[in-house]
């Protein structure tokens, strides 16, 4: 089960942005999925996700993997193959 949060913000009515962030079940607190429609929001949302996942990564002393699934779609998770204190990025 996962919890989804969708936010919409608009600088003006012509340029609205939708960001969907999914936080998975509490038994997997180290996983966040991000879906953004605008590149303007990507860095901010990735930073938030990394900060959220870093709690689990620190607890388990592992690193963080950021996987790009497609344009605007990413999964950020604590990953045992990444050394503690590092963030790695991969593209599928």
N, C-alpha and C positions, 0 to 999 in steps of 0.2 A: 504494500500500500504506500502511496506517496501523497504528499500534500503539495498542491500547486498554488502559486501565487501569480497573478497576472496584474501588471500595473500599466497604466496608460498615462503618458504625460504629453503635453502639447505646448510647444513654444508659441505656435499659433495654430489655428484650426486646420490649415493646409498641410502642416508637417507634424502629424502625431506619430508617436513611437509606442510600440507594444513590446514589453519584455515579459517573458514567462520564465519563472524560476521554479524548478521542482525540487523539493527536498524529500528524500526518500524516507522510509520508515525509520523510527528511532534506533532500530537494531543495526542500521547502516548509516550512522551519523556523518560518516566521512565521504558522502556522495552528494553532489549537487549537479543538476542538469540545467543548462541555460539555453534559452531560445530567444534571440533578439532579431528584430526586423531592421534595425538601423545600426550601422557601424559606429555611430556616435555614442551609443550606449554600451558597446561591447567591452571596452577596457574597464569601465566602472563596474559592470556586472561581474566580469571575471575577477576583479580585485575583491569584490564582496564575497564571491564564492570561495576564493582562495583563503580569505580570512576565516570564513566559516569552517572550511575543511581543515585548516591548520590546527584547530583544537583536537580533532581526532588524530591527525598525523603526529602531533606532539605526544599525545597520550600513548600511542603505539610505537613511537620513535621510528617513523617511516616518513618518506617524502610524499610529494604531491604530483600527480599526473594530470595534465590538462589535455584532453583529447578532442580534436576538432572532428566532428562527424560530418558536417556539411556547413555551408555558408550560414553563419549566425547560430549554429547549434553546437554546443560543447558539453562535455561531461568533465567535471572537476572532482577528483577523488584522492583520498589517501591511498597510496599504492606501495605494497611491500617491495617491489622491484626498484623503487626510487630511494636512494640513500636519504637518511634523515637530514633535514635542513635544505634539501634541494627541491626545485620544481622543474619538471620536464614536460615538454610539449610533444605531441605526436598528432599526425593526421591520418585518418582512415580513408 
